[in-house]
Amino acid sequence: MKGHILTCATFALLVVCGSLKATAAKADNFNYTVEQFADLQILRYRVPGFENLSLQQKKLVYYLTEAALEGRDILFDQNGKFNLVIRRTLEAVYTEYKGDKNAPDFKAMEIYLKRVWFSNGIHHHYGSEKFVPDFTPEFFKQALLNVDSQSLPLATGQTPEDLYNEIYPMIFDPKVMPKRVNQAAGEDLILTSACNYYEGVSQKEAEDFYVRMKDPGDETPVSCGLNSRLVKDNGTIKEEVWKIDGLYGTALKKIVYWLKKAETVAENKKQKDVIKKLVSFYDTGDLKIFDEYAILWVKDVDSQVDFVNGFTESYGDPLGMKGSWESLVNFKDLKATRRTELISNNAQWFEDHSPVDKKFKKEEVKGVSAKVITAAILAGDLYPSTAIGINLPNSNWIRSSYGSKSVTIGNITDAYNEAAHGNGFNEEFVYGDAELQLIDKYADLTDELHTDLHECLGHGSGKLLPGVDPDALKAYGSTIEEARADLFGLYYVADQKLVELGLLSSKDAYKAQYYKYLMNGLMTQLIRIVPGNDIEEAHMRNRQLIARWVYQEGKSANVVEMVKKNGRTYVKVNDYEKLRILFGKLLAEIQRIKSTGDYQSACHLVENYAVKVDPVLHAEILERYKKLNLAPYKGFINPKYVPLFNADGQIIDVEVTYDEGYAEQMLRYSRDYSTLPSRN
């Protein structure tokens, strides 16, 4: 599970550019911001400590990075069946256009293309709604027809005009494929979602198909459907599996090529076995082998360099089953990891003292490992927009039997914080000086600790009762799981135990996290919602669910207020201790729902607290935010790794540079890592 930076004031995300040598010499002057357009800001991140890795480790990072980038096209295609055709057409027009590139239509097309790159498709990366361009169809048609046809992604026998007619409705008609992932209750979530995980099947057909595949008595079930597209062919429903000789095979062959290179420079036998097993999974598509890989990966806690590569998170599937392709290459931040190790080493204490009913707790917490990492490359569903924390694997039985790995991405968090300094957000939305002082003094640290607790312990806490289907909560599963992990973090960030462990210096520090969380869940995350829309994304639903539930439950005791000051709305917390009790009460209920597979209670909580938006408050928040000239979403440019060779063709060093621009990087990736056909 991914922990997004949604507790952060500006909800940032992005990548890096610039020369390492120049940056190292001028570390204090490193420019984290690159550009801003639409509702997006592009950032850079540094990779401190790369220069201190051994040559073997640098080569390992380089090979794993190449394997990561080779999967880019997979995510584009997973997000929508026309995404690769549209991206390649736009890139051809953008690079070959001979007209006035300062004209409004061209500039609007440029912004649209940048948004397609950012979202890995034509739907918003977070809100999931399709963004409609500001350039005219007439301009686009004329520009497309003037492009050399050899540069266009034409199907066999297709003319450039045919291509225009094919993609016109997907780009310009807001009624065609309006949502990548639809979560609206009462609708067929598959037929109304534009994601490319299903073809010709209804929601009921898909759910029935996977129910038949499952054995209720299997205590080690595979993650059914994780690595396939479900299609109906001549009336028969079947899976098209993503593997070397199956769907996405051309990209997976490239990924495997670089993984095998990485295997030759693995740090130890455990890591070599992990890579071998992952290669075997890509070769066969066998989900049992995927579980074997996940177990080996969890057990490898000694390697300094680590990676995620594969079909991982299921947020992009309306049924929460299909894994989007993602990759993260990283190495351990040895100094910062002390914080997460202290937490993970006390995992049993936290589990035992949770406010959850004893029958839903783990009697023995196994294999919880946690570390702070330095991201070396972001790819797939972690690029350009990324999480700040990850806890894997997602399989409940593997977590229970073997544990999990939890990471906080330190250099990404640093980039967010550096880019956000002095932007005026807190001054606009925080209630008063007392709250501002708490945030200024403690928020950076409590943000990190909440992420640590969420990822290290929250996702790994609790247990399913025997016989409970891990997918029992269906479309509500992701929201409930994220709420569970967030509540675990919220409950314990206020615990005296963190002071005793030396992780917090003050018993009042948690108040900064509580205030920011409620301000976000009740108000400021609304800057990400289009007026008139409901909340659809799982992490945003989770935060509003928690914030609105404790607000309503605490009304009689006036625990939290929504107050007016100078005509503007603010959150005011009157009793932080009672607020913690409410967080604990909700955590107990969310864990009960998860442990028992109580679909009806999950539906009640999500639909009543997490979905609907107050239109009057929403309009106010948007107007106040607009005056700050900030972007609510952020993402990153990746650094570039360049191997240096000797006369014999052997790598003698790997250089990292930060001098690539956003469009420059995206076009290079499309040129060098575009391995899939335009239509899959």
Secondary structure, 3 states (H helix, E strand, C coil): CEECCCCCCCCCCCCCCEEHHHHHHCHHHCCCEEEEECCEEEEECCCCCHHHCCHHHHHHHHHHHHHHHCCHHHHHHHHCCCHHHHHHHHHHHHHHCCCCCCCHHHHHHHHHHHHHHHHCCCECCCCCEECCCCCCHHHHHHHHHCCCHHHCCCCCCCCHHHHHHHHHHHHHCCCCCCECCCCCCCCCCCCCCCCCCEECCCHHHHHHHHHHHCCCCCCCCCCCCCCEEEEEECCEEEEEEECCCCECHHHHHHHHHHHHHHHCCCCCHHHHHHHHHHHHHHHHCCHHHHHHHHHHHHHCCCCCEEEEEEECCCCCCCCCCCCCEEEEEEEECCCCHHHHHHHHHCHHHHHHCCCCCHHHCCCCCCCEEEEEEEEEEEEECCCCCCCCEEEECCCHHHHHHHCEEEEEEHHHHHHHHHHHCCCCHHHHHCCCHHHHHHHHHHHHHHHHHHHHHHHHHHCCCCCCCCCCCCCCCHHHHHHHHHHHHHHHHHHHHCCHHHHHCCCCCCCCCHHHHHHHHHHHHHCHHHHHCCCCCCCCCHHHHHHHHHHHHHHHHCCCCCCEEEEEECCEEEEEECCHHHHHHHHHHHHHHHHHHHHHCCHHHHHHHHHHHHCCCCHHHHHHHHHHHHCCCCCCEEEEECCEEEEEECCCCCEEEEEEEECCCHHHHHHHHHHHCCCCCCCC
